[in-house]
């Protein structure tokens, strides 16, 4: 009985959440390939409507992966707000992320994405939230 009541209460929420995610719109602001063409980095924002905040993400993926889905990419950088972000490959295994996000607005930075070293550089002026 408890299981049935639990399913009745939880299922609509899961269904609604899946619908919101399925209808989310992703905007890619910049896309750049590594010098050897083996990897790609991109700056993106995924708008899921009222449940999402303004965030900027940098993802790295192998170039043979056709999808921009976060499931098939490594999240290298995550900042709150809408800071300007520029990507620059120093070589095939080092990605430089130049950003205008205040340090307190940076949610996460991965040290590596697979064999790619992630280097960040804060550039003033910072975005005013």
N, CA, C and O atoms as a DFTB+ gen file, in Angstrom:
516 C
 N C O
     1  1       0.813      -1.192       0.000
     2  2       0.000       0.000       0.000
     3  2       0.862       1.264       0.000
     4  3       0.597       2.205      -0.748
     5  1       1.885       1.275       0.838
     6  2       2.777       2.434       0.912
     7  2       3.476       2.644      -0.433
     8  3       3.657       3.778      -0.875
     9  1       3.862       1.556      -1.071
    10  2       4.517       1.648      -2.375
    11  2       3.593       2.266      -3.410
    12  3       4.028       3.104      -4.200
    13  1       2.348       1.878      -3.422
    14  2       1.378       2.419      -4.384
    15  2       1.156       3.905      -4.142
    16  3       1.134       4.691      -5.089
    17  1       0.994       4.295      -2.895
    18  2       0.803       5.717      -2.563
    19  2       2.052       6.510      -2.955
    20  3       1.951       7.610      -3.497
    21  1       3.215       5.948      -2.679
    22  2       4.468       6.610      -3.054
    23  2       4.569       6.816      -4.553
    24  3       4.961       7.892      -5.004
    25  1       4.222       5.807      -5.327
    26  2       4.257       5.920      -6.788
    27  2       3.261       6.956      -7.292
    28  3       3.559       7.707      -8.221
    29  1       2.091       6.997      -6.688
    30  2       1.072       7.974      -7.092
    31  2       1.555       9.395      -6.811
    32  3       1.280      10.306      -7.592
    33  1       2.258       9.590      -5.723
    34  2       2.739      10.922      -5.361
    35  2       3.990      11.332      -6.137
    36  3       4.139      12.505      -6.479
    37  1       4.873      10.408      -6.418
    38  2       6.157      10.717      -7.049
    39  2       6.079      10.746      -8.571
    40  3       6.726      11.589      -9.193
    41  1       5.322       9.869      -9.180
    42  2       5.289       9.744     -10.638
    43  2       4.953      11.045     -11.362
    44  3       5.646      11.373     -12.325
    45  1       3.933      11.806     -10.961
    46  2       3.654      13.059     -11.677
    47  2       4.826      14.040     -11.634
    48  3       5.099      14.723     -12.621
    49  1       5.510      14.112     -10.509
    50  2       6.666      15.002     -10.391
    51  2       7.792      14.584     -11.313
    52  3       8.419      15.426     -11.957
    53  1       8.052      13.289     -11.379
    54  2       9.087      12.796     -12.287
    55  2       8.712      13.054     -13.737
    56  3       9.559      13.437     -14.543
    57  1       7.453      12.846     -14.067
    58  2       6.979      13.078     -15.427
    59  2       7.114      14.552     -15.804
    60  3       7.584      14.873     -16.895
    61  1       6.705      15.444     -14.908
    62  2       6.810      16.878     -15.165
    63  2       8.268      17.297     -15.310
    64  3       8.603      18.075     -16.203
    65  1       9.129      16.791     -14.446
    66  2      10.561      17.095     -14.541
    67  2      11.148      16.630     -15.860
    68  3      11.940      17.346     -16.473
    69  1      10.770      15.439     -16.303
    70  2      11.252      14.924     -17.588
    71  2      10.770      15.791     -18.742
    72  3      11.518      16.035     -19.688
    73  1       9.525      16.258     -18.674
    74  2       9.008      17.143     -19.722
    75  2       9.776      18.456     -19.775
    76  3      10.105      18.942     -20.858
    77  1      10.061      19.029     -18.617
    78  2      10.804      20.288     -18.578
    79  2      12.202      20.117     -19.152
    80  3      12.666      20.964     -19.915
    81  1      12.870      19.043     -18.796
    82  2      14.215      18.792     -19.305
    83  2      14.173      18.516     -20.799
    84  3      15.034      18.993     -21.538
    85  1      13.192      17.759     -21.252
    86  2      13.082      17.441     -22.678
    87  2      12.837      18.689     -23.512
    88  3      13.264      18.756     -24.664
    89  1      12.155      19.677     -22.945
    90  2      11.860      20.908     -23.673
    91  2      12.889      21.998     -23.432
    92  3      12.703      23.126     -23.889
    93  1      13.960      21.697     -22.732
    94  2      14.999      22.685     -22.467
    95  2      15.689      23.070     -23.774
    96  3      15.864      22.248     -24.673
    97  1      16.070      24.331     -23.850
    98  2      16.737      24.836     -25.046
    99  2      18.177      25.199     -24.702
   100  3      18.425      25.945     -23.754
   101  1      19.119      24.674     -25.469
   102  2      20.533      24.935     -25.235
   103  2      21.045      25.949     -26.242
   104  3      20.808      25.828     -27.444
   105  1      21.751      26.952     -25.734
   106  2      22.395      27.949     -26.583
   107  2      23.897      27.774     -26.438
   108  3      24.422      27.819     -25.326
   109  1      24.596      27.573     -27.558
   110  2      26.049      27.461     -27.551
   111  2      26.614      28.813     -27.970
   112  3      26.321      29.301     -29.061
   113  1      27.428      29.420     -27.098
   114  2      27.983      30.748     -27.346
   115  2      29.318      30.703     -28.071
   116  3      29.636      31.601     -28.850
   117  1      30.087      29.676     -27.822
   118  2      31.386      29.533     -28.485
   119  2      31.702      28.057     -28.585
   120  3      31.355      27.266     -27.708
   121  1      32.363      27.705     -29.664
   122  2      32.775      26.325     -29.898
   123  2      34.158      26.390     -30.532
   124  3      34.365      27.123     -31.500
   125  1      35.104      25.630     -29.994
   126  2      36.457      25.649     -30.544
   127  2      37.076      24.252     -30.464
   128  3      36.905      23.535     -29.478
   129  1      37.789      23.889     -31.513
   130  2      38.431      22.570     -31.580
   131  2      39.887      22.671     -31.157
   132  3      40.535      23.702     -31.339
   133  1      40.387      21.580     -30.588
   134  2      41.804      21.510     -30.228
   135  2      42.633      21.574     -31.510
   136  3      42.115      21.282     -32.588
   137  1      43.916      21.952     -31.412
   138  2      44.745      22.075     -32.620
   139  2      44.770      20.823     -33.501
   140  3      44.829      20.932     -34.726
   141  1      44.726      19.631     -32.888
   142  2      44.727      18.404     -33.692
   143  2      43.323      17.977     -34.124
   144  3      43.167      16.982     -34.832
   145  1      42.294      18.731     -33.697
   146  2      40.921      18.424     -34.079
   147  2      40.298      17.268     -33.316
   148  3      39.177      16.864     -33.624
   149  1      40.994      16.731     -32.337
   150  2      40.503      15.562     -31.611
   151  2      39.478      15.855     -30.532
   152  3      38.705      14.979     -30.144
   153  1      39.474      17.106     -30.044
   154  2      38.537      17.481     -28.978
   155  2      37.880      18.810     -29.311
   156  3      38.365      19.587     -30.133
   157  1      36.772      19.037     -28.649
   158  2      36.043      20.283     -28.845
   159  2      35.625      20.813     -27.480
   160  3      35.207      20.052     -26.607
   161  1      35.741      22.127     -27.306
   162  2      35.253      22.787     -26.094
   163  2      34.153      23.747     -26.507
   164  3      34.198      24.332     -27.589
   165  1      33.160      23.904     -25.634
   166  2      32.064      24.817     -25.948
   167  2      31.584      25.521     -24.690
   168  3      31.646      24.972     -23.589
   169  1      31.102      26.753     -24.874
   170  2      30.468      27.525     -23.803
   171  2      28.982      27.451     -24.073
   172  3      28.542      27.734     -25.187
   173  1      28.198      27.076     -23.074
   174  2      26.765      26.952     -23.314
   175  2      25.937      27.323     -22.096
   176  3      26.433      27.407     -20.973
   177  1      24.657      27.542     -22.365
   178  2      23.632      27.768     -21.348
   179  2      22.438      26.929     -21.760
   180  3      22.026      26.967     -22.919
   181  1      21.875      26.169     -20.827
   182  2      20.676      25.387     -21.101
   183  2      19.518      26.002     -20.331
   184  3      19.529      26.053     -19.101
   185  1      18.516      26.470     -21.076
   186  2      17.353      27.135     -20.494
   187  2      16.238      26.117     -20.310
   188  3      15.666      25.622     -21.281
   189  1      15.935      25.812     -19.055
   190  2      14.842      24.889     -18.746
   191  2      13.658      25.651     -18.166
   192  3      12.869      25.099     -17.399
   193  1      13.542      26.906     -18.531
   194  2      12.406      27.710     -18.078
   195  2      12.561      28.169     -16.646
   196  3      13.656      28.508     -16.199
   197  1      11.456      28.174     -15.939
   198  2      11.421      28.722     -14.581
   199  2      12.288      27.949     -13.591
   200  3      12.646      28.485     -12.542
   201  1      12.629      26.704     -13.904
   202  2      13.417      25.925     -12.946
   203  2      14.918      26.149     -13.100
   204  3      15.696      25.610     -12.313
   205  1      15.345      26.930     -14.093
   206  2      16.775      27.122     -14.308
   207  2      17.190      28.561     -14.018
   208  3      16.417      29.500     -14.205
   209  1      18.420      28.705     -13.559
   210  2      19.019      30.016     -13.347
   211  2      19.928      30.314     -14.528
   212  3      20.195      29.443     -15.356
   213  1      20.400      31.557     -14.597
   214  2      21.379      31.883     -15.622
   215  2      22.727      31.340     -15.169
   216  3      23.233      31.700     -14.107
   217  1      23.285      30.487     -15.976
   218  2      24.560      29.835     -15.688
   219  2      25.347      29.734     -16.990
   220  3      24.761      29.661     -18.071
   221  1      26.656      29.730     -16.888
   222  2      27.508      29.470     -18.045
   223  2      28.312      28.217     -17.729
   224  3      28.873      28.070     -16.643
   225  1      28.350      27.327     -18.699
   226  2      29.102      26.088     -18.570
   227  2      30.101      25.983     -19.712
   228  3      29.845      26.447     -20.823
   229  1      31.243      25.366     -19.425
   230  2      32.189      24.984     -20.475
   231  2      32.270      23.466     -20.425
   232  3      32.556      22.878     -19.382
   233  1      32.014      22.845     -21.568
   234  2      32.095      21.396     -21.689
   235  2      33.187      21.027     -22.679
   236  3      33.442      21.757     -23.637
   237  1      33.830      19.890     -22.441
   238  2      34.843      19.346     -23.344
   239  2      34.384      17.955     -23.743
   240  3      33.925      17.176     -22.907
   241  1      34.511      17.651     -25.028
   242  2      34.138      16.314     -25.498
   243  2      35.087      15.888     -26.607
   244  3      35.769      16.714     -27.212
   245  1      35.119      14.599     -26.859
   246  2      35.859      14.087     -28.013
   247  2      35.108      14.481     -29.269
   248  3      33.877      14.495     -29.282
   249  1      35.832      14.798     -30.313
   250  2      35.202      15.298     -31.536
   251  2      34.365      14.238     -32.249
   252  3      33.482      14.583     -33.034
   253  1      34.622      12.972     -31.993
   254  2      33.846      11.920     -32.657
   255  2      32.461      11.762     -32.044
   256  3      31.614      11.071     -32.610
   257  1      32.212      12.397     -30.885
   258  2      30.886      12.339     -30.252
   259  2      29.994      13.375     -30.929
   260  3      30.280      14.569     -30.842
   261  1      28.916      12.952     -31.604
   262  2      28.093      13.909     -32.349
   263  2      27.194      14.781     -31.475
   264  3      26.798      15.867     -31.899
   265  1      26.871      14.338     -30.288
   266  2      25.901      15.035     -29.443
   267  2      26.560      16.085     -28.548
   268  3      27.681      15.903     -28.072
   269  1      25.838      17.188     -28.330
   270  2      26.275      18.200     -27.363
   271  2      25.697      17.931     -25.980
   272  3      25.794      18.779     -25.093
   273  1      25.112      16.790     -25.791
   274  2      24.519      16.449     -24.502
   275  2      25.587      16.452     -23.409
   276  3      26.713      16.000     -23.616
   277  1      25.208      16.969     -22.251
   278  2      26.126      16.966     -21.115
   279  2      26.485      15.542     -20.692
   280  3      27.525      15.328     -20.070
   281  1      25.641      14.576     -21.019
   282  2      25.913      13.176     -20.682
   283  2      27.154      12.645     -21.382
   284  3      27.791      11.713     -20.892
   285  1      27.503      13.230     -22.525
   286  2      28.635      12.746     -23.315
   287  2      29.810      13.710     -23.282
   288  3      30.726      13.601     -24.098
   289  1      29.793      14.649     -22.349
   290  2      30.828      15.674     -22.248
   291  2      31.321      15.769     -20.812
   292  3      30.673      15.289     -19.882
   293  1      32.467      16.393     -20.652
   294  2      33.016      16.658     -19.325
   295  2      32.796      18.139     -19.011
   296  3      33.162      19.007     -19.804
   297  1      32.204      18.421     -17.862
   298  2      31.999      19.820     -17.469
   299  2      33.295      20.354     -16.881
   300  3      33.718      19.939     -15.801
   301  1      33.925      21.283     -17.604
   302  2      35.201      21.846     -17.183
   303  2      35.032      23.062     -16.286
   304  3      35.873      23.318     -15.425
   305  1      33.948      23.817     -16.479
   306  2      33.778      25.100     -15.780
   307  2      32.299      25.396     -15.636
   308  3      31.503      25.114     -16.532
   309  1      31.934      25.978     -14.479
   310  2      30.544      26.331     -14.217
   311  2      30.532      27.628     -13.436
   312  3      31.100      27.706     -12.346
   313  1      29.887      28.651     -13.988
   314  2      29.790      29.952     -13.318
   315  2      28.338      30.403     -13.277
   316  3      27.581      30.193     -14.225
   317  1      27.959      31.027     -12.165
   318  2      26.626      31.609     -12.037
   319  2      26.592      32.925     -12.812
   320  3      27.604      33.617     -12.925
   321  1      25.430      33.257     -13.338
   322  2      25.270      34.508     -14.074
   323  2      25.528      34.319     -15.556
   324  3      25.408      33.218     -16.093
   325  1      25.884      35.416     -16.205
   326  2      26.121      35.408     -17.646
   327  2      27.471      36.040     -17.992
   328  3      27.532      36.922     -18.848
   329  1      28.550      35.605     -17.340
   330  2      29.842      36.226     -17.621
   331  2      30.338      35.880     -19.026
   332  3      30.043      34.814     -19.567
   333  1      31.088      36.799     -19.589
   334  2      31.727      36.525     -20.880
   335  2      32.824      35.492     -20.642
   336  3      33.569      35.575     -19.665
   337  1      32.913      34.522     -21.543
   338  2      33.916      33.462     -21.437
   339  2      34.556      33.273     -22.804
   340  3      33.865      33.181     -23.818
   341  1      35.880      33.215     -22.820
   342  2      36.626      32.948     -24.051
   343  2      37.445      31.679     -23.864
   344  3      38.046      31.463     -22.812
   345  1      37.459      30.847     -24.894
   346  2      38.193      29.582     -24.853
   347  2      39.412      29.661     -25.758
   348  3      39.354      30.221     -26.852
   349  1      40.514      29.093     -25.288
   350  2      41.746      29.086     -26.083
   351  2      42.508      27.793     -25.797
   352  3      42.834      27.495     -24.648
   353  1      42.784      27.043     -26.838
   354  2      43.591      25.834     -26.684
   355  2      45.059      26.249     -26.709
   356  3      45.523      26.825     -27.693
   357  1      45.792      25.959     -25.636
   358  2      47.231      26.243     -25.614
   359  2      47.986      25.191     -26.416
   360  3      48.982      25.489     -27.075
   361  1      47.501      23.967     -26.349
   362  2      48.010      22.848     -27.143
   363  2      46.912      21.788     -27.138
   364  3      45.803      22.057     -26.676
   365  1      47.197      20.603     -27.636
   366  2      46.166      19.564     -27.743
   367  2      45.637      19.071     -26.397
   368  3      44.567      18.466     -26.333
   369  1      46.378      19.328     -25.332
   370  2      45.961      18.793     -24.034
   371  2      45.811      19.860     -22.945
   372  3      45.774      19.529     -21.761
   373  1      45.724      21.137     -23.334
   374  2      45.537      22.211     -22.352
   375  2      44.527      23.220     -22.876
   376  3      44.715      23.805     -23.943
   377  1      43.455      23.419     -22.118
   378  2      42.423      24.391     -22.469
   379  2      42.472      25.547     -21.480
   380  3      42.399      25.340     -20.268
   381  1      42.596      26.772     -22.005
   382  2      42.571      27.982     -21.190
   383  2      41.171      28.581     -21.263
   384  3      40.648      28.834     -22.348
   385  1      40.574      28.801     -20.100
   386  2      39.248      29.411     -20.007
   387  2      39.420      30.794     -19.388
   388  3      39.690      30.919     -18.194
   389  1      39.263      31.836     -20.211
   390  2      39.319      33.217     -19.716
   391  2      37.884      33.650     -19.434
   392  3      37.011      33.530     -20.294
   393  1      37.648      34.152     -18.226
   394  2      36.269      34.473     -17.852
   395  2      36.194      35.786     -17.083
   396  3      37.171      36.239     -16.488
   397  1      35.002      36.383     -17.114
   398  2      34.724      37.622     -16.388
   399  2      33.790      37.359     -15.203
   400  3      33.010      38.230     -14.819
   401  1      33.872      36.174     -14.637
   402  2      33.046      35.818     -13.473
   403  2      33.805      36.154     -12.193
   404  3      34.991      35.853     -12.064
   405  1      33.107      36.778     -11.255
   406  2      33.723      37.019      -9.950
   407  2      34.028      35.670      -9.311
   408  3      33.259      34.722      -9.477
   409  1      35.134      35.569      -8.585
   410  2      35.481      34.286      -7.956
   411  2      34.348      33.689      -7.124
   412  3      34.185      32.469      -7.113
   413  1      33.563      34.512      -6.428
   414  2      32.467      33.985      -5.604
   415  2      31.330      33.404      -6.447
   416  3      30.483      32.681      -5.922
   417  1      31.300      33.713      -7.747
   418  2      30.242      33.211      -8.628
   419  2      30.664      31.979      -9.426
   420  3      29.922      31.515     -10.292
   421  1      31.835      31.457      -9.140
   422  2      32.291      30.239      -9.814
   423  2      31.855      29.043      -8.977
   424  3      32.269      28.892      -7.828
   425  1      31.023      28.207      -9.560
   426  2      30.482      27.051      -8.841
   427  2      31.432      25.863      -8.869
   428  3      31.519      25.117      -7.894
   429  1      32.153      25.679      -9.990
   430  2      33.017      24.501     -10.101
   431  2      34.005      24.672     -11.243
   432  3      33.684      25.244     -12.285
   433  1      35.209      24.166     -11.027
   434  2      36.227      24.077     -12.075
   435  2      36.852      22.695     -11.959
   436  3      37.334      22.310     -10.895
   437  1      36.840      21.958     -13.051
   438  2      37.474      20.640     -13.059
   439  2      38.964      20.829     -13.353
   440  3      39.311      21.624     -14.226
   441  1      39.843      20.130     -12.655
   442  2      41.270      20.258     -12.954
   443  2      41.632      19.642     -14.306
   444  3      42.550      20.096     -14.989
   445  1      40.887      18.595     -14.673
   446  2      41.107      17.939     -15.964
   447  2      39.779      17.445     -16.515
   448  3      38.815      17.241     -15.777
   449  1      39.753      17.260     -17.808
   450  2      38.656      16.577     -18.501
   451  2      39.321      15.494     -19.331
   452  3      39.785      15.745     -20.443
   453  1      39.363      14.296     -18.785
   454  2      40.116      13.235     -19.437
   455  2      41.589      13.607     -19.408
   456  3      42.150      13.853     -18.340
   457  1      42.216      13.647     -20.573
   458  2      43.633      14.007     -20.654
   459  2      43.849      15.501     -20.878
   460  3      44.985      15.938     -21.066
   461  1      42.774      16.289     -20.862
   462  2      42.876      17.733     -21.093
   463  2      42.995      18.459     -19.754
   464  3      42.126      18.332     -18.891
   465  1      44.073      19.217     -19.590
   466  2      44.262      20.037     -18.395
   467  2      43.439      21.309     -18.554
   468  3      43.453      21.936     -19.613
   469  1      42.724      21.687     -17.500
   470  2      41.890      22.886     -17.520
   471  2      42.598      23.988     -16.736
   472  3      42.951      23.807     -15.571
   473  1      42.801      25.136     -17.392
   474  2      43.431      26.298     -16.769
   475  2      42.440      27.450     -16.875
   476  3      41.899      27.710     -17.949
   477  1      42.200      28.144     -15.756
   478  2      41.277      29.277     -15.786
   479  2      42.022      30.575     -15.507
   480  3      43.032      30.593     -14.803
   481  1      41.501      31.662     -16.077
   482  2      42.071      32.985     -15.866
   483  2      40.926      33.975     -15.689
   484  3      40.117      34.171     -16.595
   485  1      40.866      34.598     -14.513
   486  2      39.853      35.619     -14.258
   487  2      40.316      36.929     -14.887
   488  3      41.455      37.354     -14.695
   489  1      39.422      37.561     -15.636
   490  2      39.743      38.799     -16.340
   491  2      38.753      39.874     -15.890
   492  3      37.540      39.693     -15.993
   493  1      39.273      40.979     -15.398
   494  2      38.405      42.099     -15.028
   495  2      38.044      42.889     -16.273
   496  3      38.812      42.860     -17.235
   497  1      36.933      43.586     -16.313
   498  2      35.970      43.757     -15.231
   499  2      35.104      42.507     -15.087
   500  3      34.791      41.831     -16.066
   501  1      34.726      42.220     -13.844
   502  2      33.867      41.087     -13.571
   503  2      32.413      41.452     -13.821
   504  3      32.021      42.616     -13.731
   505  1      31.631      40.443     -14.135
   506  2      30.198      40.644     -14.331
   507  2      29.566      41.100     -13.018
   508  3      29.894      40.584     -11.950
   509  1      28.669      42.060     -13.107
   510  2      27.972      42.574     -11.931
   511  2      26.620      41.884     -11.820
   512  3      25.723      42.136     -12.625
   513  1      26.469      41.011     -10.821
   514  2      25.191      40.306     -10.621
   515  2      24.268      41.094      -9.738
   516  3      23.152      40.654      -9.462
